[in-house]
Amino acid sequence: MPKELYLIDGNSYAYRAFYALKALSTPEGRPIGAVYGFFNMLFKVISEKKPEYLAFAFDYPAPTFRHKKFEEYKIHRPRMPDDLIEQFPLIKEIAGAMNIAVIEKEGFEADDILATIAKKFESKLTIFIITGDKDILQLVDSNIKIIDTHKENLIYDEEKVKEKFGVEPGQMVDFIALAGDSTDNIPGVTGIGAKTALALIGEFGNLENIYKNLDRVKGEATKKLLIVHKEQAELSKELALLDCKAPIEIELSDLNWNKFDREKVKKIFEGLKFNRLIKRLEELPIP
């Protein structure tokens, strides 16, 4: 049976946990809902999947190379709540105490880190990436699968991506280049929606081939939009394309988490009165 590496988008996990348990705090008023929910979800994955290799990737709190290319990248996203920001150091401390790699890199998003690690090790094992970001579906292939943070039973393989979005995983960036992505404020081609984008990709395969064959594009209005917004389309593809070569020095052995001090984690949980998590911690199947 092939070994498995589970790569988890730490920001996605933290956001989900925070909004699910927003009211949870210590008697002193310190917010701890994101911490509790984060490890509750992690323990579920460990108990059910029993992964030998684990890692968390986090966004670095500074502008990325995408912001330098396009200042309005993700500009519509609301600022992270202070009560959530406050909980990240503790989340990372506990993950570190569990001997789980916590990886972040200035100038890069968590998605770039996940992509880099997945591509580096996909020839050695099966990789599952847990995230709520659809951009990362571009990585899906025979050895890389995506598990939706919000729907844990939804696993994207190549067939599922095609069924859900109408394109192959590698064409997701071309789809975003044309139709845009409002979540990340990637503009796409103004005036071209999902339906037209799918038709163009279905006929020409990718953005580059569309522009090489503009004379064959059906509809003068669509052709004009593509011509007028060519630079916008190319920029959008650059923004959507994940960097699979982020400067991260890591070996597979760094992702093996099977040696950790359970008592150290237990003491942290005791201080937070995480009694249910303490019980689950004691029952965790350590590889």
Secondary structure, 3 states (H helix, E strand, C coil): CCCEEEEEEHHHHHHHHHHHCCCCECCCCCECHHHHHHHHHHHHHHHHHCCCEEEEECCCCCCCHHHHHCCCCCCCCCCCCHHHHCCHHHHHHHHHHCCCEEECCCCCCHHHHHHHHHHHHCCCCEEEEEECCHHHHHHCCCCEEEEECCCCCCEECHHHHHHHHCCCHHHHHHHHHHHCECCCCECCCCCCCHHHHHHHHHHHCCHHHHHHCHHHCCCHHHHHHHHHCHHHHHHHHHHHCCCCCCCCCCCHHHHECCCCCHHHHHHHHHHHCCHHHHHHHHHCCCC
